[in-house]
Amino acid sequence: MTKGIIALDLDGTLLDASGKYSFATRDYLRELTRRGYTIVLSSGRPPRSIMPIYDDIGCSGPIIAYNGSLVYHPLNQMFPRIDKTFFAASIRRIVQRTSHFVDIYMCESADHIYVNRVEPPLGLYFPFEGMKVIEGNLESTLNENLYTALFRCPSGRMEELREACDVEEGIAWRSWNNSNYSELYFPGYDKGHAMDFIIGALGVKKEDVYAFGDAANDIGMLERAGHAYAMKENKAPHLMERFEKTQGSAQEEGVLRTLRLIFGD
């Protein structure tokens, strides 16, 4: 029986601007795991980009990947699972409607990455290592369901892209903060829904859930926690109006400093 859940967003929360965290943070999270807390890593990243952190910290619970479209337990195959994917036919239709103004498409399944052309910056979050990369026109290359569908287009065409995506039933579109990138997502399948799922599976009370985030896509997860913290520096300033502020930014080991204060260490 776990003492509680500590849910951590990655980029901008646990990870600083260089994508790293301190040895002190790692060691303290390991200590909390030894004390009986379940560390849940939650991210829009794919599992292959989460698991090195999971292993380094010594996590022993489930993970939330793709912003909640995939929830599973790397160490327990019997743990219940969320596994939600986009239909390939839907993505092909969106590509057909938008190929005259979208610069970059990137989609991925469990084993393949589909791109119209390789875009190195996306590889920071969706690494190509260990995946088969299929480059070309996605209208002809896509033949399987997908966990992600990412786009890059001029900011002036974002609304046109939204309209092209909204035609497809059951999926929605959102832009990334201050960026020309955007993505598809499933309404109702977010970090909040994933946390409900995990809390129920582990039988944890809300007052025993601690959550940390820095962006709008973390709000659902933060709402499920009895103790919710917005990072001191974040991508969605309105978080500060709703949740307690951490003791520092990601650059200042805010998660570590706040957890030490919470647990009296």
SULDA-V959929 format. One record per backbone hydrogen bond with DSSP energy under -1.0 kcal/mol. NH is the residue of the N-H (numbers start at 1). CO is the residue of the C=O. E is the energy in kcal/mol with one decimal. If there is no record, write none. Layout:
BEGIN
NH/CO/E
NH/CO/E
END
This chain:
BEGIN
3/36/-2.6
5/208/-1.9
6/38/-2.7
7/210/-3.4
8/40/-2.8
9/212/-2.0
12/15/-1.6
13/10/-2.3
14/9/-1.2
15/10/-2.6
16/20/-2.8
19/16/-2.3
26/22/-2.3
27/23/-2.8
28/24/-2.0
29/25/-2.4
30/26/-2.2
31/27/-1.9
32/28/-2.4
33/29/-2.0
34/30/-2.1
35/31/-1.7
36/33/-1.2
37/32/-2.4
38/4/-3.0
40/6/-2.5
42/8/-2.7
43/64/-2.2
49/46/-1.5
50/47/-1.0
51/47/-2.9
54/50/-2.3
55/51/-2.9
56/52/-1.9
57/53/-2.7
58/54/-1.2
59/54/-2.4
63/72/-2.7
64/41/-2.8
65/70/-3.0
66/45/-2.3
67/43/-2.8
68/65/-2.0
69/66/-1.2
70/65/-1.7
71/82/-2.3
72/63/-1.4
76/73/-1.1
79/76/-1.5
82/71/-1.9
84/69/-2.9
86/146/-3.7
91/87/-1.6
92/88/-2.5
93/89/-1.9
94/90/-1.9
95/91/-2.6
96/92/-2.2
97/93/-1.8
98/94/-1.4
99/95/-1.8
101/98/-2.2
102/98/-2.3
103/152/-2.3
104/152/-1.6
106/150/-2.0
107/114/-2.6
108/148/-1.0
109/112/-2.5
113/132/-2.4
114/107/-3.3
115/134/-2.2
116/105/-1.2
122/119/-1.2
123/120/-1.3
124/121/-1.5
125/122/-1.1
126/122/-2.7
131/128/-2.2
132/111/-2.3
134/113/-3.4
136/115/-2.4
140/137/-1.6
141/137/-1.8
142/138/-1.7
146/86/-2.2
147/108/-3.1
148/108/-1.3
150/106/-3.1
151/182/-2.4
152/104/-1.9
153/180/-1.9
157/154/-2.2
158/155/-1.3
161/157/-2.1
162/158/-2.6
163/159/-2.3
164/160/-1.8
165/161/-1.8
166/162/-2.8
168/165/-1.7
171/168/-1.1
172/185/-2.8
174/183/-2.4
176/181/-2.7
179/176/-1.2
182/151/-2.1
183/174/-2.7
184/149/-1.7
185/172/-2.5
189/186/-2.2
194/190/-2.4
195/191/-2.2
196/192/-2.3
197/193/-2.1
198/194/-2.3
199/195/-3.2
200/196/-2.3
201/197/-2.1
202/198/-2.5
203/199/-1.1
204/199/-1.8
208/205/-1.9
209/206/-1.9
210/5/-3.0
211/227/-2.4
212/7/-2.1
213/229/-2.0
218/215/-2.0
219/216/-1.6
222/218/-2.6
223/219/-2.6
225/222/-1.3
226/206/-1.9
227/209/-1.9
229/211/-2.5
230/244/-2.9
231/213/-2.3
235/214/-3.0
239/236/-2.8
240/237/-1.6
242/239/-1.4
243/239/-2.5
244/228/-1.2
246/230/-2.0
253/250/-1.2
254/249/-2.6
257/253/-2.8
258/254/-2.1
259/255/-2.6
260/256/-2.4
261/257/-1.5
262/258/-2.5
263/259/-2.6
265/260/-2.7
END
